[in-house]
Amino acid sequence: MTAKIHFISGLPRSGSTLLGALLRQNPRFYASMTSPVGSLVNRMLEAMSEDNEYSVFITPEQKRALTLTIFSTFYQPQGDKEVIFDTNRLWCSKLSLIHELFPGSKVICCVRNVAWIMDSIERLIRKNAFDVSRMFNNAGERSTVYTRTEALSGGGRLVGFAYNALKEAFYSEHSASLLLVDYDLLTQAPDKTLSLIYQFLEEEPFDHDFDHVEYEAEEFDSRLNTKGLHQVRAKVEFKPRATILPPDLFAQYEGLSFWHNPSNSRANVIVAQPIPAANS
């Protein structure tokens, strides 16, 4: 593919859909919510692995070419775009693959205090009170706020997998290709944050409209029975609020923001000061 490709990854409920909605305002860019490309790449890698007896006939060069075909075919309709941003939380666990396929590509990782991520998801669950969210596997996981957050934090689940993948990437040998963008700062100072992102990407600045930003994926969210999961408000702004999590649960997840101490990592970090729980 002729377009330059970068990636958006990181934690859920941390601004990746908002960031994509902003970047797509630039007519040179294409960005959207989570795409199926990452899952297709995983399936292709599995199909070419030693679990398939025919893998002996596939050379490393062929494996690379076949994997690249997924990107070029999926993004063929965006042929007029100069820069493609593919969004998927699994890219943080695939930095070595990205480095092999697209040397020089960057990964923008959206991050947020994990306690506020859990709070945000819990708000969505309660907002859709008559729906049974497919984010949970059974009635036991869905039963209380404690079982819901515990399930989500599992190593292979929505929050737990993304968190572990981000941590792996942050301390990896390819960490210099990462830019961590804190949700609080993106919503408090979107103009300055986008300016820093453009500098990191080595792209020419663009005048974004932060008062008319809209994006939603109603059909996708409906299939998860979690309406509003990818809805973006028209105006980018930070709205302080009190947490709906019990105090002990909020405290359990509040101190997990390892990116505030970037020692032993070459990752680039744009973070705001931590926002305390607004209980008054």
Phi and psi in degrees as GROMACS dihedral restraints (atoms count N, CA, C in turn):
[ dihedral_restraints ]
;  ai    aj    ak    al  type     phi  dphi    fc
    3     4     5     6     1   -83.0    20    10
    4     5     6     7     1   -26.0    20    10
    6     7     8     9     1   -69.8    20    10
    7     8     9    10     1   147.6    20    10
    9    10    11    12     1   -73.7    20    10
   10    11    12    13     1   140.4    20    10
   12    13    14    15     1  -122.9    20    10
   13    14    15    16     1   134.1    20    10
   15    16    17    18     1  -126.3    20    10
   16    17    18    19     1   175.2    20    10
   18    19    20    21     1  -131.5    20    10
   19    20    21    22     1   147.6    20    10
   21    22    23    24     1  -117.0    20    10
   22    23    24    25     1   126.6    20    10
   24    25    26    27     1  -144.2    20    10
   25    26    27    28     1  -155.7    20    10
   27    28    29    30     1   106.8    20    10
   28    29    30    31     1  -148.0    20    10
   30    31    32    33     1   -96.2    20    10
   31    32    33    34     1   151.0    20    10
   33    34    35    36     1   -70.1    20    10
   34    35    36    37     1   157.2    20    10
   36    37    38    39     1    56.4    20    10
   37    38    39    40     1    35.0    20    10
   39    40    41    42     1  -124.6    20    10
   40    41    42    43     1    13.1    20    10
   42    43    44    45     1   103.1    20    10
   43    44    45    46     1     9.5    20    10
   45    46    47    48     1   -66.5    20    10
   46    47    48    49     1   -38.7    20    10
   48    49    50    51     1   -68.3    20    10
   49    50    51    52     1   -40.1    20    10
   51    52    53    54     1   -61.6    20    10
   52    53    54    55     1   -46.2    20    10
   54    55    56    57     1   -61.0    20    10
   55    56    57    58     1   -43.3    20    10
   57    58    59    60     1   -61.8    20    10
   58    59    60    61     1   -41.2    20    10
   60    61    62    63     1   -63.5    20    10
   61    62    63    64     1   -35.5    20    10
   63    64    65    66     1   -71.8    20    10
   64    65    66    67     1   -47.4    20    10
   66    67    68    69     1   -62.5    20    10
   67    68    69    70     1   -34.0    20    10
   69    70    71    72     1   -71.7    20    10
   70    71    72    73     1    -9.6    20    10
   72    73    74    75     1   -65.7    20    10
   73    74    75    76     1   -27.6    20    10
   75    76    77    78     1   -74.9    20    10
   76    77    78    79     1   119.0    20    10
   78    79    80    81     1   -63.6    20    10
   79    80    81    82     1   -15.0    20    10
   81    82    83    84     1   -83.1    20    10
   82    83    84    85     1   -15.2    20    10
   84    85    86    87     1  -105.9    20    10
   85    86    87    88     1   151.5    20    10
   87    88    89    90     1  -124.6    20    10
   88    89    90    91     1   128.4    20    10
   90    91    92    93     1  -149.6    20    10
   91    92    93    94     1   150.4    20    10
   93    94    95    96     1  -154.2    20    10
   94    95    96    97     1  -170.1    20    10
   96    97    98    99     1   -74.4    20    10
   97    98    99   100     1  -173.9    20    10
   99   100   101   102     1   -50.9    20    10
  100   101   102   103     1   127.7    20    10
  102   103   104   105     1  -100.5    20    10
  103   104   105   106     1   165.4    20    10
  105   106   107   108     1   -81.3    20    10
  106   107   108   109     1    -0.5    20    10
  108   109   110   111     1   -59.2    20    10
  109   110   111   112     1   -44.2    20    10
  111   112   113   114     1   -60.0    20    10
  112   113   114   115     1   -44.1    20    10
  114   115   116   117     1   -65.1    20    10
  115   116   117   118     1   -39.6    20    10
  117   118   119   120     1   -64.6    20    10
  118   119   120   121     1   -39.7    20    10
  120   121   122   123     1   -62.6    20    10
  121   122   123   124     1   -43.9    20    10
  123   124   125   126     1   -58.5    20    10
  124   125   126   127     1   -45.0    20    10
  126   127   128   129     1   -62.6    20    10
  127   128   129   130     1   -40.9    20    10
  129   130   131   132     1   -63.5    20    10
  130   131   132   133     1   -43.7    20    10
  132   133   134   135     1   -62.1    20    10
  133   134   135   136     1   -40.7    20    10
  135   136   137   138     1   -64.0    20    10
  136   137   138   139     1   -41.4    20    10
  138   139   140   141     1   -65.5    20    10
  139   140   141   142     1   -27.0    20    10
  141   142   143   144     1   -97.2    20    10
  142   143   144   145     1     5.8    20    10
  144   145   146   147     1   -83.1    20    10
  145   146   147   148     1   178.1    20    10
  147   148   149   150     1   -68.4    20    10
  148   149   150   151     1   -13.7    20    10
  150   151   152   153     1   -66.9    20    10
  151   152   153   154     1   -18.7    20    10
  153   154   155   156     1  -100.3    20    10
  154   155   156   157     1   119.4    20    10
  156   157   158   159     1   -62.9    20    10
  157   158   159   160     1   -19.9    20    10
  159   160   161   162     1   -84.0    20    10
  160   161   162   163     1    -1.4    20    10
  162   163   164   165     1   -63.4    20    10
  163   164   165   166     1   -20.8    20    10
  165   166   167   168     1   -65.4    20    10
  166   167   168   169     1   -18.3    20    10
  168   169   170   171     1   -92.9    20    10
  169   170   171   172     1    -1.3    20    10
  171   172   173   174     1  -106.4    20    10
  172   173   174   175     1   117.3    20    10
  174   175   176   177     1   -79.5    20    10
  175   176   177   178     1   160.7    20    10
  177   178   179   180     1   -56.4    20    10
  178   179   180   181     1   -37.1    20    10
  180   181   182   183     1   -64.6    20    10
  181   182   183   184     1   -39.1    20    10
  183   184   185   186     1   -68.6    20    10
  184   185   186   187     1   -37.9    20    10
  186   187   188   189     1   -61.0    20    10
  187   188   189   190     1   -43.4    20    10
  189   190   191   192     1   -63.7    20    10
  190   191   192   193     1   -45.6    20    10
  192   193   194   195     1   -64.1    20    10
  193   194   195   196     1   -42.1    20    10
  195   196   197   198     1   -64.1    20    10
  196   197   198   199     1   -39.8    20    10
  198   199   200   201     1   -67.0    20    10
  199   200   201   202     1   -41.4    20    10
  201   202   203   204     1   -62.5    20    10
  202   203   204   205     1   -30.5    20    10
  204   205   206   207     1   -61.8    20    10
  205   206   207   208     1   -32.3    20    10
  207   208   209   210     1   -60.4    20    10
  208   209   210   211     1   -46.7    20    10
  210   211   212   213     1   -64.6    20    10
  211   212   213   214     1   -49.1    20    10
  213   214   215   216     1   -65.3    20    10
  214   215   216   217     1   -37.1    20    10
  216   217   218   219     1   -72.2    20    10
  217   218   219   220     1   -44.4    20    10
  219   220   221   222     1   -64.8    20    10
  220   221   222   223     1   -39.5    20    10
  222   223   224   225     1   -97.4    20    10
  223   224   225   226     1    10.9    20    10
  225   226   227   228     1   -56.7    20    10
  226   227   228   229     1   -40.2    20    10
  228   229   230   231     1   -63.3    20    10
  229   230   231   232     1   -15.4    20    10
  231   232   233   234     1  -100.2    20    10
  232   233   234   235     1    33.5    20    10
  234   235   236   237     1   -61.4    20    10
  235   236   237   238     1   -19.4    20    10
  237   238   239   240     1   -86.0    20    10
  238   239   240   241     1    -5.2    20    10
  240   241   242   243     1   -89.3    20    10
  241   242   243   244     1   141.4    20    10
  243   244   245   246     1   -89.2    20    10
  244   245   246   247     1   -26.7    20    10
  246   247   248   249     1  -132.8    20    10
  247   248   249   250     1   127.8    20    10
  249   250   251   252     1  -110.3    20    10
  250   251   252   253     1   133.9    20    10
  252   253   254   255     1  -113.9    20    10
  253   254   255   256     1   114.5    20    10
  255   256   257   258     1   -98.8    20    10
  256   257   258   259     1   130.2    20    10
  258   259   260   261     1  -106.9    20    10
  259   260   261   262     1   127.2    20    10
  261   262   263   264     1  -169.7    20    10
  262   263   264   265     1   135.2    20    10
  264   265   266   267     1   -68.2    20    10
  265   266   267   268     1   -18.4    20    10
  267   268   269   270     1   -78.3    20    10
  268   269   270   271     1   -12.1    20    10
  270   271   272   273     1   -62.3    20    10
  271   272   273   274     1   -27.3    20    10
  273   274   275   276     1   -63.5    20    10
  274   275   276   277     1   -24.5    20    10
  276   277   278   279     1   -92.5    20    10
  277   278   279   280     1     3.7    20    10
  279   280   281   282     1  -126.0    20    10
  280   281   282   283     1    31.4    20    10
  282   283   284   285     1   -62.5    20    10
  283   284   285   286     1   -36.9    20    10
  285   286   287   288     1   -64.3    20    10
  286   287   288   289     1   -40.3    20    10
  288   289   290   291     1   -65.1    20    10
  289   290   291   292     1   -45.5    20    10
  291   292   293   294     1   -58.6    20    10
  292   293   294   295     1   -43.2    20    10
  294   295   296   297     1   -61.7    20    10
  295   296   297   298     1   -37.8    20    10
  297   298   299   300     1   -72.8    20    10
  298   299   300   301     1   -40.1    20    10
  300   301   302   303     1   -80.0    20    10
  301   302   303   304     1   -42.6    20    10
  303   304   305   306     1  -133.4    20    10
  304   305   306   307     1    72.8    20    10
  306   307   308   309     1   -56.3    20    10
  307   308   309   310     1   133.1    20    10
  309   310   311   312     1    93.6    20    10
  310   311   312   313     1    -8.8    20    10
  312   313   314   315     1   -69.3    20    10
  313   314   315   316     1   150.2    20    10
  315   316   317   318     1  -112.7    20    10
  316   317   318   319     1   155.7    20    10
  318   319   320   321     1  -123.6    20    10
  319   320   321   322     1   116.1    20    10
  321   322   323   324     1   -91.5    20    10
  322   323   324   325     1   119.7    20    10
  324   325   326   327     1  -108.3    20    10
  325   326   327   328     1   114.9    20    10
  327   328   329   330     1   -81.6    20    10
  328   329   330   331     1   127.7    20    10
  330   331   332   333     1  -129.1    20    10
  331   332   333   334     1   163.3    20    10
  333   334   335   336     1  -165.1    20    10
  334   335   336   337     1   149.5    20    10
  336   337   338   339     1   -50.3    20    10
  337   338   339   340     1   125.6    20    10
  339   340   341   342     1   -61.9    20    10
  340   341   342   343     1   -31.4    20    10
  342   343   344   345     1   -61.4    20    10
  343   344   345   346     1   -40.0    20    10
  345   346   347   348     1   -74.2    20    10
  346   347   348   349     1   -27.2    20    10
  348   349   350   351     1   -63.5    20    10
  349   350   351   352     1   -47.8    20    10
  351   352   353   354     1   -62.2    20    10
  352   353   354   355     1   -39.6    20    10
  354   355   356   357     1   -61.5    20    10
  355   356   357   358     1   -43.9    20    10
  357   358   359   360     1   -63.8    20    10
  358   359   360   361     1   -43.6    20    10
  360   361   362   363     1   -65.4    20    10
  361   362   363   364     1   -41.7    20    10
  363   364   365   366     1   -62.4    20    10
  364   365   366   367     1   -37.9    20    10
  366   367   368   369     1   -61.8    20    10
  367   368   369   370     1   -41.4    20    10
  369   370   371   372     1   -63.8    20    10
  370   371   372   373     1   -42.2    20    10
  372   373   374   375     1   -60.2    20    10
  373   374   375   376     1   -45.2    20    10
  375   376   377   378     1   -71.5    20    10
  376   377   378   379     1   -32.1    20    10
  378   379   380   381     1   -65.5    20    10
  379   380   381   382     1   -36.2    20    10
  381   382   383   384     1   -97.6    20    10
  382   383   384   385     1    57.8    20    10
  384   385   386   387     1   -62.7    20    10
  385   386   387   388     1   -26.4    20    10
  387   388   389   390     1   -94.7    20    10
  388   389   390   391     1     2.4    20    10
  390   391   392   393     1  -109.5    20    10
  391   392   393   394     1   149.0    20    10
  393   394   395   396     1  -102.2    20    10
  394   395   396   397     1   103.2    20    10
  396   397   398   399     1   -62.8    20    10
  397   398   399   400     1   136.6    20    10
  399   400   401   402     1   -83.6    20    10
  400   401   402   403     1     6.5    20    10
  402   403   404   405     1   -72.3    20    10
  403   404   405   406     1   -13.5    20    10
  405   406   407   408     1  -117.1    20    10
  406   407   408   409     1   149.6    20    10
  408   409   410   411     1   -88.6    20    10
  409   410   411   412     1   -22.5    20    10
  411   412   413   414     1  -159.3    20    10
  412   413   414   415     1   174.3    20    10
  414   415   416   417     1   -64.7    20    10
  415   416   417   418     1   -31.5    20    10
  417   418   419   420     1   -63.3    20    10
  418   419   420   421     1   -43.1    20    10
  420   421   422   423     1   -66.9    20    10
  421   422   423   424     1   -32.6    20    10
  423   424   425   426     1   -83.1    20    10
  424   425   426   427     1    -7.4    20    10
  426   427   428   429     1   -65.8    20    10
  427   428   429   430     1   -43.8    20    10
  429   430   431   432     1  -139.0    20    10
  430   431   432   433     1   168.7    20    10
  432   433   434   435     1   -61.9    20    10
  433   434   435   436     1   -29.4    20    10
  435   436   437   438     1   -71.3    20    10
  436   437   438   439     1   -44.6    20    10
  438   439   440   441     1   -70.8    20    10
  439   440   441   442     1   -32.4    20    10
  441   442   443   444     1   -66.7    20    10
  442   443   444   445     1   -48.4    20    10
  444   445   446   447     1   -66.9    20    10
  445   446   447   448     1   -35.8    20    10
  447   448   449   450     1   -63.1    20    10
  448   449   450   451     1   -43.1    20    10
  450   451   452   453     1   -64.3    20    10
  451   452   453   454     1   -45.6    20    10
  453   454   455   456     1   -64.5    20    10
  454   455   456   457     1   -27.4    20    10
  456   457   458   459     1   -86.8    20    10
  457   458   459   460     1    -0.9    20    10
  459   460   461   462     1   -60.6    20    10
  460   461   462   463     1   153.3    20    10
  462   463   464   465     1   -58.3    20    10
  463   464   465   466     1   -27.6    20    10
  465   466   467   468     1  -108.3    20    10
  466   467   468   469     1    13.7    20    10
  468   469   470   471     1  -106.3    20    10
  469   470   471   472     1  -178.6    20    10
  471   472   473   474     1   -49.8    20    10
  472   473   474   475     1   -53.2    20    10
  474   475   476   477     1   -88.1    20    10
  475   476   477   478     1   -44.7    20    10
  477   478   479   480     1   -61.6    20    10
  478   479   480   481     1   -45.1    20    10
  480   481   482   483     1   -63.1    20    10
  481   482   483   484     1   -47.6    20    10
  483   484   485   486     1   -61.2    20    10
  484   485   486   487     1   -40.4    20    10
  486   487   488   489     1   -64.7    20    10
  487   488   489   490     1   -46.3    20    10
  489   490   491   492     1   -65.7    20    10
  490   491   492   493     1   -40.3    20    10
  492   493   494   495     1   -64.4    20    10
  493   494   495   496     1   -42.5    20    10
  495   496   497   498     1   -62.0    20    10
  496   497   498   499     1   -42.4    20    10
  498   499   500   501     1   -65.2    20    10
  499   500   501   502     1   -40.0    20    10
  501   502   503   504     1   -59.1    20    10
  502   503   504   505     1   -47.5    20    10
  504   505   506   507     1   -65.3    20    10
  505   506   507   508     1   -40.0    20    10
  507   508   509   510     1   -61.5    20    10
  508   509   510   511     1   -33.3    20    10
  510   511   512   513     1  -106.8    20    10
  511   512   513   514     1    14.1    20    10
  513   514   515   516     1   -85.6    20    10
  514   515   516   517     1   172.9    20    10
  516   517   518   519     1   -71.0    20    10
  517   518   519   520     1   -13.9    20    10
  519   520   521   522     1  -105.6    20    10
  520   521   522   523     1    19.4    20    10
  522   523   524   525     1   -63.4    20    10
  523   524   525   526     1   -22.8    20    10
  525   526   527   528     1   -65.3    20    10
  526   527   528   529     1   -17.7    20    10
  528   529   530   531     1   -85.4    20    10
  529   530   531   532     1     1.1    20    10
  531   532   533   534     1   -96.4    20    10
  532   533   534   535     1   145.4    20    10
  534   535   536   537     1  -130.5    20    10
  535   536   537   538     1   113.2    20    10
  537   538   539   540     1   -89.8    20    10
  538   539   540   541     1   126.3    20    10
  540   541   542   543     1  -118.9    20    10
  541   542   543   544     1   116.9    20    10
  543   544   545   546     1   -77.0    20    10
  544   545   546   547     1   132.3    20    10
  546   547   548   549     1   -57.7    20    10
  547   548   549   550     1   -41.4    20    10
  549   550   551   552     1   -60.5    20    10
  550   551   552   553     1   -41.9    20    10
  552   553   554   555     1   -72.3    20    10
  553   554   555   556     1   -37.1    20    10
  555   556   557   558     1   -59.8    20    10
  556   557   558   559     1   -38.1    20    10
  558   559   560   561     1   -85.5    20    10
  559   560   561   562     1   -26.2    20    10
  561   562   563   564     1   -80.7    20    10
  562   563   564   565     1   -39.3    20    10
  564   565   566   567     1  -138.5    20    10
  565   566   567   568     1    67.6    20    10
  567   568   569   570     1   -63.0    20    10
  568   569   570   571     1   -34.4    20    10
  570   571   572   573     1   -64.6    20    10
  571   572   573   574     1   -47.4    20    10
  573   574   575   576     1   -67.8    20    10
  574   575   576   577     1   -38.5    20    10
  576   577   578   579     1   -65.5    20    10
  577   578   579   580     1   -45.8    20    10
  579   580   581   582     1   -63.2    20    10
  580   581   582   583     1   -35.4    20    10
  582   583   584   585     1   -61.9    20    10
  583   584   585   586     1   -42.7    20    10
  585   586   587   588     1   -67.8    20    10
  586   587   588   589     1   -36.1    20    10
  588   589   590   591     1   -63.8    20    10
  589   590   591   592     1   -43.8    20    10
  591   592   593   594     1   -61.9    20    10
  592   593   594   595     1   -38.8    20    10
  594   595   596   597     1   -63.6    20    10
  595   596   597   598     1   -42.7    20    10
  597   598   599   600     1   -62.3    20    10
  598   599   600   601     1   -39.2    20    10
  600   601   602   603     1   -80.6    20    10
  601   602   603   604     1    -8.5    20    10
  603   604   605   606     1    59.4    20    10
  604   605   606   607     1    45.8    20    10
  606   607   608   609     1  -114.7    20    10
  607   608   609   610     1   154.8    20    10
  609   610   611   612     1   -67.8    20    10
  610   611   612   613     1   140.8    20    10
  612   613   614   615     1   -59.7    20    10
  613   614   615   616     1   154.9    20    10
  615   616   617   618     1  -138.9    20    10
  616   617   618   619     1   142.2    20    10
  618   619   620   621     1   -86.2    20    10
  619   620   621   622     1    98.3    20    10
  621   622   623   624     1   -84.6    20    10
  622   623   624   625     1   152.8    20    10
  624   625   626   627     1  -102.4    20    10
  625   626   627   628     1   106.8    20    10
  627   628   629   630     1   -90.8    20    10
  628   629   630   631     1     1.5    20    10
  630   631   632   633     1  -104.4    20    10
  631   632   633   634     1    -7.6    20    10
  633   634   635   636     1  -137.9    20    10
  634   635   636   637     1    69.2    20    10
  636   637   638   639     1  -115.2    20    10
  637   638   639   640     1   120.6    20    10
  639   640   641   642     1  -138.0    20    10
  640   641   642   643     1   137.7    20    10
  642   643   644   645     1  -164.3    20    10
  643   644   645   646     1   135.3    20    10
  645   646   647   648     1  -155.1    20    10
  646   647   648   649     1   156.6    20    10
  648   649   650   651     1  -131.3    20    10
  649   650   651   652     1    74.2    20    10
  651   652   653   654     1   -59.1    20    10
  652   653   654   655     1   -44.5    20    10
  654   655   656   657     1   -64.0    20    10
  655   656   657   658     1   -44.8    20    10
  657   658   659   660     1   -62.0    20    10
  658   659   660   661     1   -47.2    20    10
  660   661   662   663     1   -64.9    20    10
  661   662   663   664     1   -34.4    20    10
  663   664   665   666     1   -66.0    20    10
  664   665   666   667     1   -34.9    20    10
  666   667   668   669     1   -67.1    20    10
  667   668   669   670     1   -26.6    20    10
  669   670   671   672     1   -88.3    20    10
  670   671   672   673     1    -2.2    20    10
  672   673   674   675     1    54.9    20    10
  673   674   675   676     1    37.9    20    10
  675   676   677   678     1  -138.4    20    10
  676   677   678   679     1    75.8    20    10
  678   679   680   681     1   -63.0    20    10
  679   680   681   682     1   141.0    20    10
  681   682   683   684     1    89.4    20    10
  682   683   684   685     1     2.1    20    10
  684   685   686   687     1   -61.4    20    10
  685   686   687   688     1   -35.7    20    10
  687   688   689   690     1  -118.9    20    10
  688   689   690   691     1    24.5    20    10
  690   691   692   693     1   -83.5    20    10
  691   692   693   694     1   136.4    20    10
  693   694   695   696     1  -117.8    20    10
  694   695   696   697     1   130.3    20    10
  696   697   698   699     1   -71.3    20    10
  697   698   699   700     1   155.5    20    10
  699   700   701   702     1   -64.2    20    10
  700   701   702   703     1   -37.8    20    10
  702   703   704   705     1  -107.3    20    10
  703   704   705   706     1   131.5    20    10
  705   706   707   708     1   -80.3    20    10
  706   707   708   709     1   115.6    20    10
  708   709   710   711     1  -158.2    20    10
  709   710   711   712     1   153.8    20    10
  711   712   713   714     1   -97.6    20    10
  712   713   714   715     1   129.0    20    10
  714   715   716   717     1  -120.5    20    10
  715   716   717   718     1   102.3    20    10
  717   718   719   720     1   -60.5    20    10
  718   719   720   721     1   146.7    20    10
  720   721   722   723     1  -155.2    20    10
  721   722   723   724     1   163.6    20    10
  723   724   725   726     1   -82.4    20    10
  724   725   726   727     1   142.5    20    10
  726   727   728   729     1   -72.5    20    10
  727   728   729   730     1   149.4    20    10
  729   730   731   732     1   -99.9    20    10
  730   731   732   733     1     0.8    20    10
  732   733   734   735     1   -78.8    20    10
  733   734   735   736     1   146.8    20    10
  735   736   737   738     1   -58.6    20    10
  736   737   738   739     1   146.7    20    10
  738   739   740   741     1   -53.9    20    10
  739   740   741   742     1   -40.6    20    10
  741   742   743   744     1   -67.4    20    10
  742   743   744   745     1   -34.2    20    10
  744   745   746   747     1   -72.7    20    10
  745   746   747   748     1   -41.1    20    10
  747   748   749   750     1   -60.6    20    10
  748   749   750   751     1   -45.0    20    10
  750   751   752   753     1   -63.6    20    10
  751   752   753   754     1   -32.2    20    10
  753   754   755   756     1   -61.5    20    10
  754   755   756   757     1   -35.6    20    10
  756   757   758   759     1  -105.1    20    10
  757   758   759   760     1    -9.9    20    10
  759   760   761   762     1   -66.6    20    10
  760   761   762   763     1   -32.1    20    10
  762   763   764   765     1   -95.0    20    10
  763   764   765   766     1    24.3    20    10
  765   766   767   768     1   -97.4    20    10
  766   767   768   769     1     8.2    20    10
  768   769   770   771     1   -82.0    20    10
  769   770   771   772     1    75.3    20    10
  771   772   773   774     1   -63.0    20    10
  772   773   774   775     1   -22.1    20    10
  774   775   776   777     1   -70.1    20    10
  775   776   777   778     1   -10.4    20    10
  777   778   779   780     1   -74.1    20    10
  778   779   780   781     1   -11.8    20    10
  780   781   782   783     1  -125.4    20    10
  781   782   783   784     1    82.5    20    10
  783   784   785   786     1   -79.7    20    10
  784   785   786   787     1    21.9    20    10
  786   787   788   789     1   -65.3    20    10
  787   788   789   790     1   150.8    20    10
  789   790   791   792     1    66.3    20    10
  790   791   792   793     1    19.5    20    10
  792   793   794   795     1  -142.7    20    10
  793   794   795   796     1   145.9    20    10
  795   796   797   798     1  -101.1    20    10
  796   797   798   799     1     9.9    20    10
  798   799   800   801     1   -65.6    20    10
  799   800   801   802     1   148.3    20    10
  801   802   803   804     1   -90.2    20    10
  802   803   804   805     1   138.6    20    10
  804   805   806   807     1  -133.4    20    10
  805   806   807   808     1   129.1    20    10
  807   808   809   810     1  -117.9    20    10
  808   809   810   811     1   104.5    20    10
  810   811   812   813     1  -131.1    20    10
  811   812   813   814     1   153.1    20    10
  813   814   815   816     1  -100.5    20    10
  814   815   816   817     1   169.6    20    10
  816   817   818   819     1   -65.1    20    10
  817   818   819   820     1   141.3    20    10
  819   820   821   822     1   -55.5    20    10
  820   821   822   823     1   138.8    20    10
  822   823   824   825     1   -95.1    20    10
  823   824   825   826     1   117.0    20    10
  825   826   827   828     1   -68.8    20    10
  826   827   828   829     1   158.7    20    10
  828   829   830   831     1   -64.1    20    10
  829   830   831   832     1   128.5    20    10
  831   832   833   834     1   -90.4    20    10
  832   833   834   835     1    90.6    20    10
  834   835   836   837     1   -97.8    20    10
  835   836   837   838     1     3.2    20    10
